[in-house]
């Protein structure tokens, strides 16, 4: 029987209460990756004594490998609704120090972000009190809203193209891609 100063707690309660502390002990890297369907948080645990590797995406465990004898290597998985390929590289730096790098679609995270800024455009707005993240994929003209691919209607207009879609079932929206042609008279003057 427990005295007044003692607290009895079950093993399940203990795991639930302190699960984050156990996870944090081996957490060695965390990245946030913005894709069309949202910003995804990738966390990586690496037990350098046991070789344990665990990959979490948006808090969900995707990969768990316990007792690996090889401490360096790669873990490959997919992220998001578009199942974008991601790879965590584990390299020895010196002694028992390790470097962890993330590749997205075969590119370093830095290169992926640079390329992404050229191939997509993102707007964050509030509509009817709701936070909305709209992403235009410039290469396909696909539009994503808060993680969902939108139904769109595209049309060619004199100045370029217009892509129409609806937000929150009642707000008609249009993204215009304008192409400016320079008259020959202006070119000759330059």
C-alpha positions as CSV (number, residue, x, y, z in Angstrom):
1,X,0.0,0.0,0.0
2,X,1.3,3.4,-0.9
3,X,1.9,6.1,1.8
4,X,0.6,9.6,1.5
5,X,3.9,10.8,-0.1
6,X,3.9,8.1,-2.7
7,X,2.1,8.2,-6.0
8,X,1.2,5.0,-7.7
9,X,1.3,5.2,-11.5
10,X,0.9,2.4,-14.1
11,X,3.5,1.7,-16.7
12,X,1.1,2.9,-19.4
13,X,0.6,6.2,-17.7
14,X,4.3,6.5,-17.2
15,X,4.9,5.9,-21.0
16,X,2.2,8.4,-21.9
17,X,3.4,11.1,-19.6
18,X,7.1,10.8,-20.4
19,X,7.1,9.5,-24.0
20,X,8.3,12.8,-25.3
21,X,11.4,12.7,-23.0
22,X,12.4,9.3,-24.3
23,X,11.9,10.5,-27.9
24,X,13.9,13.7,-27.3
25,X,16.9,11.7,-26.0
26,X,17.7,10.4,-29.5
27,X,16.2,13.2,-31.6
28,X,19.1,14.5,-33.7
29,X,17.5,16.4,-36.6
30,X,14.3,18.2,-37.5
31,X,13.3,19.8,-40.8
32,X,10.2,21.6,-42.1
33,X,9.4,21.1,-45.8
34,X,6.9,23.1,-47.6
35,X,5.1,21.1,-50.3
36,X,1.9,21.8,-52.3
37,X,-0.3,20.1,-49.7
38,X,1.2,21.9,-46.7
39,X,4.3,22.3,-44.5
40,X,5.5,18.9,-43.2
41,X,7.7,18.4,-40.1
42,X,10.3,15.6,-40.4
43,X,12.0,14.4,-37.3
44,X,14.8,11.9,-37.1
45,X,16.0,9.9,-34.1
46,X,19.4,8.2,-34.2
47,X,20.7,6.1,-31.3
48,X,24.4,6.2,-31.8
49,X,25.0,3.4,-29.3
50,X,22.3,1.0,-30.6
51,X,22.0,2.2,-34.2
52,X,18.3,2.8,-33.7
53,X,16.8,4.9,-36.5
54,X,13.3,6.4,-36.3
55,X,11.7,8.7,-38.8
56,X,8.6,10.8,-38.0
57,X,6.6,12.8,-40.5
58,X,4.0,15.2,-38.9
59,X,4.3,13.3,-35.6
60,X,3.5,9.9,-37.2
61,X,6.2,7.2,-37.0
62,X,7.0,6.0,-40.6
63,X,10.2,4.0,-40.1
64,X,11.7,2.3,-37.0
65,X,14.8,0.2,-37.1
66,X,16.2,-1.0,-33.8
67,X,19.7,-2.4,-33.2
68,X,21.4,-1.6,-36.5
69,X,25.1,-2.4,-36.6
70,X,25.8,0.1,-39.4
71,X,25.5,3.6,-37.9
72,X,25.9,5.4,-41.2
73,X,23.6,5.1,-44.3
74,X,20.3,6.4,-45.6
75,X,16.6,6.2,-44.8
76,X,14.2,6.8,-47.7
77,X,10.5,7.5,-47.3
78,X,7.7,9.6,-48.8
79,X,6.1,12.8,-47.6
80,X,2.7,14.4,-48.1
81,X,-0.3,13.7,-50.3
82,X,1.9,13.8,-53.5
83,X,4.2,11.1,-51.9
84,X,7.3,13.2,-52.5
85,X,10.5,11.2,-52.1
86,X,12.7,12.1,-49.1
87,X,16.0,10.7,-48.0
88,X,17.9,11.3,-44.7
89,X,21.6,10.8,-45.2
90,X,23.7,9.8,-42.1
91,X,27.4,10.4,-42.5
92,X,30.2,10.1,-40.0
93,X,32.0,13.4,-39.5
94,X,34.7,12.4,-36.9
95,X,34.8,9.8,-34.2
96,X,31.3,9.4,-32.9
97,X,30.0,12.7,-34.5
98,X,27.4,12.4,-37.3
99,X,26.0,14.7,-39.9
100,X,22.3,14.4,-40.9
101,X,21.2,15.9,-44.3
102,X,17.8,15.8,-45.9
103,X,17.2,15.3,-49.7
104,X,13.9,15.9,-51.3
105,X,13.3,14.4,-54.8
106,X,17.1,13.7,-55.0
107,X,18.1,17.3,-54.3
108,X,19.6,18.8,-51.1
109,X,17.0,20.6,-49.1
110,X,18.6,24.0,-49.9
111,X,18.5,23.2,-53.7
112,X,14.9,21.9,-53.4
113,X,13.8,25.1,-51.7
114,X,15.5,27.3,-54.3
115,X,13.9,25.2,-57.2
116,X,10.5,25.2,-55.4
117,X,10.5,29.0,-55.2
118,X,10.8,29.1,-59.0
119,X,8.2,26.4,-59.8
120,X,5.5,27.4,-57.3
121,X,3.8,30.5,-55.7
122,X,2.3,30.4,-52.3
123,X,-0.2,32.8,-50.7
124,X,-1.3,32.7,-47.1
125,X,-4.5,34.6,-46.3
126,X,-7.5,34.7,-43.9
127,X,-11.0,34.3,-45.4
128,X,-14.1,34.3,-43.2
129,X,-11.8,33.9,-40.1
130,X,-10.2,30.8,-41.6
131,X,-6.4,30.6,-42.3
132,X,-5.9,29.5,-45.9
133,X,-2.7,28.5,-47.7
134,X,-3.0,28.5,-51.5
135,X,-0.3,27.1,-53.7
136,X,0.0,27.4,-57.5
137,X,2.2,24.9,-59.2
138,X,3.5,26.9,-62.1
139,X,4.5,23.9,-64.3
140,X,1.1,22.2,-64.1
141,X,-1.1,25.1,-63.1
142,X,-2.5,22.9,-60.3
143,X,-3.8,24.8,-57.3
144,X,-3.8,23.4,-53.8
145,X,-5.7,24.9,-50.8
146,X,-4.9,23.7,-47.2
147,X,-3.6,20.4,-48.5
148,X,-6.4,19.7,-51.0
149,X,-6.0,19.8,-54.8
150,X,-8.6,22.2,-56.1
151,X,-11.0,21.7,-59.0
152,X,-10.0,24.4,-61.5
153,X,-11.1,25.9,-64.8
154,X,-8.4,27.4,-67.0
155,X,-8.9,29.7,-69.9
156,X,-6.7,31.6,-72.3
157,X,-7.2,35.3,-72.4
158,X,-5.6,38.0,-74.5
159,X,-2.9,38.8,-71.9
160,X,-2.2,35.2,-70.8
161,X,-4.2,32.7,-68.8
162,X,-6.7,32.7,-66.0
163,X,-7.3,29.8,-63.6
164,X,-10.6,29.9,-61.7
165,X,-11.4,28.0,-58.5
166,X,-13.6,28.3,-55.4
167,X,-12.5,28.7,-51.8
168,X,-14.8,27.7,-48.9
169,X,-17.6,26.7,-51.3
170,X,-18.5,30.4,-51.9
171,X,-15.6,32.6,-52.8
172,X,-14.8,32.7,-56.5
173,X,-11.1,33.2,-57.1
174,X,-8.9,33.7,-60.1
175,X,-5.1,33.5,-60.6
176,X,-3.9,35.4,-63.7
177,X,-0.7,34.5,-65.4
178,X,0.1,37.4,-67.6
179,X,2.6,37.5,-70.4
180,X,3.8,40.9,-71.5
181,X,4.8,41.2,-75.1
182,X,7.0,44.1,-76.0
183,X,6.0,46.0,-79.2
184,X,8.7,46.1,-81.9
185,X,8.8,49.9,-81.7
186,X,9.9,49.6,-78.0
187,X,12.5,47.0,-78.9
188,X,14.0,49.2,-81.6
189,X,14.3,52.2,-79.1
190,X,16.2,50.1,-76.6
